[in-house]
């Protein structure tokens, strides 16, 4: 019996041990790298530059940071006139950014003397972040 049992065990191990499938290693592709000028930090820098341009009275520079569609809706003369009517003080050092979907970002900037926060919507156009200004006013552009 021993002569039959030992070869049977060896045969079973050889047959079933060699047939076991090993799991393929899980390989995850690296997330896509943002193109130059498209990182979320660049989106925040765009908003900071926009607000600083408004503060300096350089309305043409601020206007250039809007999306092409926003610039069409709000021509420079109109933009300049509205921007000069009021000033909003932002705490740019506390600005925060988050992704708003593929090619989109949201930058939240708290007001200096108010608990409120202004949310700037940005989209990528030609590999640069641009501010969406559908409604509102230059100091508080509203997307929607």
Beta strands, then each sheet from edge to edge (+ up, - down):
strand 1: 96-101
strand 2: 104-110
strand 3: 117-125
strand 4: 128-131
strand 5: 135-137
strand 6: 140-142
sheet 1: 1+ 2- 3+ 4-
sheet 2: 5+ 6-
end
